[in-house]
């Protein structure tokens, strides 16, 4: 009888230790409250979007995929950023071509070797 009691107490201690370890490692199993309506985890900086910003995008999932409004917002913001960057590249290209054309005065005049001192 004493052996059975020792096994039961030992088993209870093992279960308690395993439960405590799991509880500390994984938490108490509480669910986070739902996000308020209109709140999103999707974030992008106002300007200067980098590749890491795009890779870190998180969209709220709904029954059939992602929240369409969030994806549309992110794509519009990225499109505006690309348009701005392309406009800057175009302006710099035009300015470089104008500077190059202004600096180009034609071939250098040839110097008559007999006129050299």
Residue pairs with C-beta under 8 A, 6 or more apart in sequence:
35 41
35 60
40 60
40 67
40 70
41 58
41 59
41 60
42 57
42 58
42 59
42 60
42 70
42 73
42 74
43 57
43 58
44 53
44 54
44 57
44 74
44 77
44 78
45 53
47 81
47 84
49 77
49 78
49 81
54 78
57 74
59 66
59 67
59 70
59 71
59 74
60 66
60 67
60 70
61 67
